[in-house]
């Protein structure tokens, strides 16, 4: 399951007294999860957007703030002892996110991993960020990237993008199971609203377009450049004229910033798959979009322009909309969080407040009693 949550931007930092309590409570909950379900069970739960949101609420942070992601991930990173639990967290917010490759190597060596396995994890970290930033063009720029992995090499990603114009953030979850980086990596996306136009090159609907993009990239870039910028005979229409006439102007907008040096490098590399193409340095949102539009206009293979958001809430709605509530999953999550709270060494008043926060998150659970 990969999920997305839409969150308003809140600036500032969590106070030290709150963050310290978040770390202490997180330690107890994480220990219980690993004891009961193993490290893979921990990864699965952290990758679930509803569980992560509930955990953040229990730890004491806002339910709907963009800091839900950044502060909670920071507390988890502080709480996790890699040697004790066999799981590590790399990356974080802003400049810290760029430390992910080095931290993956550091913890990978501590876990006794070989060079190849560490490089595979570093590749996964980089590709997850690139997919949500370039292949799913929803207007949210990734500024938070947390990579969680265990000593066997299983991994998840929790990252967040920002949209200053809309004043909110969107969170992306990547699961422990990975069949592909470029086709339907998302299974359930949690978001309060759906955007009208999103270029989603990961959709199965974009499969033929992806293939055409690879074919275009394998040809001499001068051909693509002629179609975009060079003059044409009077009896022919230019690509720009075609995109401006009769088509949806919100969709068929050709980017001006295609990296032609990168396209030359792509041509020399001769990628065999769309993942290889997307992974190459210099292939960013503009190049992805430009290739997708040319593939549609020249070959007739239309990519998906639908926002991949599918569900309002990961557990469904009480009226069965958009789908019925998964009661067993909800009960399991609530029971696990309650057990973690009750086992913690924090004071009774802090336990009471944590249970009340959980109760506000899920009103059906009984009030906490001593």
Residue pairs with C-beta under 8 A, 6 or more apart in sequence:
1 47
1 48
1 49
1 173
1 175
1 186
1 187
1 188
1 314
2 47
2 172
2 173
2 174
2 175
2 185
2 186
2 187
2 188
2 189
3 47
3 48
3 49
3 50
3 171
3 172
3 173
3 186
3 188
3 189
3 190
3 314
4 49
4 170
4 171
4 172
4 173
4 186
4 189
4 190
4 191
4 308
4 309
5 49
5 53
5 68
5 69
5 170
5 171
5 190
5 191
5 192
6 168
6 169
6 170
6 191
6 192
6 193
7 64
7 65
7 66
7 68
7 69
7 160
7 168
7 169
7 170
7 171
8 64
8 65
8 66
8 167
8 168
8 169
9 66
9 162
9 164
9 167
9 168
9 169
10 62
10 65
10 66
10 67
12 67
14 22
14 61
14 67
14 71
18 60
18 61
19 71
19 74
19 75
19 78
21 59
21 60
21 346
21 350
22 59
22 60
22 61
22 71
22 72
22 75
23 75
23 78
23 79
24 79
24 344
24 345
24 346
25 58
25 59
25 60
25 340
25 341
25 344
25 346
25 350
25 354
26 55
26 59
26 75
26 76
26 78
26 79
27 79
27 344
28 340
28 341
28 343
28 344
28 345
29 55
29 58
29 336
29 337
29 340
29 341
29 344
30 42
30 76
30 79
30 80
30 85
30 340
31 85
32 336
32 339
32 340
32 343
33 41
33 42
33 45
33 336
33 340
34 41
34 42
34 85
34 86
34 87
36 336
37 44
37 45
39 85
39 86
39 87
39 150
39 151
39 152
39 154
40 150
40 154
40 176
42 85
42 87
43 87
43 148
43 150
43 154
43 155
43 156
43 176
44 175
44 176
45 51
45 52
45 333
45 336
46 52
46 55
46 76
46 148
46 156
46 158
47 156
47 158
47 173
47 174
47 175
47 176
48 173
48 314
48 333
49 171
49 173
49 188
49 189
49 190
49 314
50 190
50 313
50 314
50 315
50 333
51 314
51 333
52 72
52 158
52 173
53 63
53 68
53 190
53 361
54 333
54 334
54 337
54 358
54 361
54 362
55 72
55 337
56 62
56 63
56 68
56 69
56 71
56 72
57 63
57 357
57 358
57 360
57 361
58 337
58 340
58 341
58 354
58 357
58 358
58 361
59 72
59 75
59 354
60 353
60 354
60 357
61 67
61 68
61 71
61 72
62 68
63 360
63 361
66 160
66 162
66 168
66 169
68 171
69 144
69 158
69 160
69 169
69 171
70 92
70 93
70 144
70 160
73 89
73 92
73 93
73 144
73 146
73 158
74 92
74 93
76 89
76 148
77 89
77 92
77 146
80 87
80 88
80 89
82 88
82 107
82 110
82 111
83 110
86 111
86 150
86 151
87 148
87 149
87 150
87 151
88 103
88 107
88 110
88 111
88 148
88 149
88 150
89 146
89 147
89 148
90 99
90 100
90 101
90 103
90 104
90 107
90 125
90 146
90 147
90 148
90 149
91 97
91 99
91 100
91 103
91 125
91 145
91 146
91 147
92 99
92 144
92 145
92 146
93 143
93 144
94 143
94 144
97 129
97 142
97 143
97 144
97 145
97 146
97 159
100 122
100 125
100 145
100 147
101 122
101 125
101 126
104 118
104 121
104 122
104 125
104 147
104 149
105 118
105 122
107 149
108 117
108 118
108 121
108 149
109 118
111 150
111 151
112 151
113 121
113 151
113 153
117 153
120 153
121 147
121 149
121 153
121 155
123 279
124 147
124 155
124 157
124 178
125 145
125 147
125 155
125 157
126 279
127 181
127 275
127 278
127 279
128 145
128 147
128 157
128 159
128 172
128 174
128 181
129 142
129 145
129 157
129 159
130 278
130 279
131 181
131 182
131 185
131 202
131 278
132 140
132 142
132 159
132 161
132 172
133 141
133 142
133 161
133 284
133 285
134 278
134 283
134 284
134 285
134 288
135 182
135 200
135 201
135 202
135 278
135 288
136 198
136 199
136 200
136 201
136 202
136 308
137 198
137 199
137 200
137 285
137 288
137 289
138 161
138 170
138 195
138 198
138 307
139 163
139 165
139 166
139 195
139 198
140 161
140 162
140 163
140 169
140 170
141 161
141 162
141 163
142 159
142 160
142 161
142 172
143 160
143 161
143 162
144 159
144 160
145 157
145 159
146 157
146 158
146 159
147 155
147 156
147 157
148 155
148 156
148 157
148 158
149 155
149 156
154 176
155 174
155 176
156 173
156 174
156 175
156 176
157 172
157 173
157 174
158 171
158 172
158 173
158 174
159 171
159 172
159 174
160 169
160 170
160 171
160 172
161 169
161 170
161 172
162 169
163 169
163 170
170 191
174 185
175 187
178 185
180 275
181 275
181 278
182 201
182 202
182 210
182 274
182 275
182 278
183 202
183 204
183 207
184 202
184 203
184 204
185 202
186 202
186 308
186 310
188 310
188 311
188 314
189 308
189 309
189 310
189 311
190 311
190 312
190 313
190 314
191 309
191 311
191 312
192 312
193 309
194 307
194 309
195 307
195 309
196 250
196 307
197 248
197 250
197 251
197 305
197 307
198 305
198 306
198 307
198 308
199 288
199 289
199 292
199 303
199 304
199 305
200 206
200 303
200 304
200 305
200 306
200 307
200 308
201 209
201 210
201 274
201 278
201 288
201 292
201 303
201 304
202 308
203 303
203 304
203 306
203 308
205 302
205 303
205 304
205 306
206 292
206 303
206 304
208 299
208 301
209 292
209 295
209 296
209 301
209 302
209 303
210 274
210 303
211 274
211 301
212 295
212 298
212 299
212 301
213 274
213 277
213 288
213 291
213 292
213 295
214 271
214 272
214 273
214 274
214 277
216 224
216 291
216 294
216 295
216 298
217 263
217 266
217 267
217 271
217 277
217 291
218 267
218 270
218 271
219 267
220 267
221 260
221 263
221 264
221 266
221 267
224 263
224 291
224 294
225 260
227 239
227 294
227 298
228 239
228 240
228 254
228 258
228 290
228 294
232 238
239 254
239 294
239 297
240 254
242 252
242 297
243 249
243 252
243 253
243 254
243 293
243 297
244 252
251 305
252 293
252 297
254 290
254 293
255 285
255 286
255 287
255 289
255 290
256 286
257 286
258 286
258 287
258 290
259 282
259 283
259 284
259 286
259 287
261 282
262 280
262 281
262 282
262 283
262 284
262 287
263 287
265 280
265 281
265 282
266 277
266 280
266 282
266 283
269 276
269 280
271 277
271 280
277 283
278 288
292 303
295 301
295 303
296 302
296 303
310 322
311 322
311 323
312 321
312 322
315 325
315 326
315 329
315 330
316 322
316 323
316 324
316 325
316 326
317 323
317 325
318 325
330 362
334 358
334 362
334 365
337 358
338 355
338 358
338 365
338 368
341 351
341 354
341 355
341 358
341 368
342 351
344 350
344 351
346 354
348 370
351 368
352 368
355 367
355 368
356 367
356 368
358 365
359 365
359 367
359 368
